[in-house]
Amino acid sequence: MKYLSILVLAFLFITSCGKKEETTLQAINPEAAAFDMGEGAWEVNASVIVKGFQQNEADGFFNSELSYSVDLQKPDGSFVNNKFFDVMTNKEKDKLTDQQLNIQFELDSTFVKGKYKLVINIKDNNSAQTVAAEKEFDLGEE
């Protein structure tokens, strides 16, 4: 019985040490604002902080890759899909705790004043996890 208990404890110890840390992809603190560029044009700046993405270790570096796109909901409820797209890759000596994604694009005079919503779609290319963050902003209204 004593040997059986030792074997069970050893098995539990070995299996618990071999588990990878499971993380959940998170998008926090989304921000968005529009700036008047004159003649009806606007520059939209946005950002979001991403946590819980997978970082693969190779040759002493931690590698991560996040793809992100932006869908824009207009005041009338219609959507402009994939208004912005980018990929953020990192190769760092130390593991990152988070990553800020920055977004910048222009809107022309065909976009009317009103309340817009950004939907930021994020994919961790290493783990295939996805998450979305939303943030409203006003275009031309104070």
Salt bridges, closest charged atoms under 4 A:
GLU134 OE1 - LYS117 NZ 3.40
ASP138 OD1 - LYS115 NZ 3.19
